[in-house]
């Protein structure tokens, strides 16, 4: 169901963090977004993912790096637009 969050037990989360990869449902929980949004981001190639046959897997380290990049991108200042500069003076 779109927008519905997948819930895991603390034991399942701990086991997921100890594995080399996470499933899309586990990645959604780590990121705090829906499973469906994770799949959409993968489809648009906006999030780092590993395709293993029909499965989509994620490395926790890659997700953390991606989060850092998203955070830094939100802090970038846009250059001022519309200001004219005087040329030749």
Protein Blocks (a to p, Z undefined) as FASTA:
>chain_A
ZZiacdddfklmmmmmmpmbdcfklmmmmnopafklmmmmmmnopaccddehjbccddfk
lmmmmmmmmmmmmmpccddehiacdehZZ
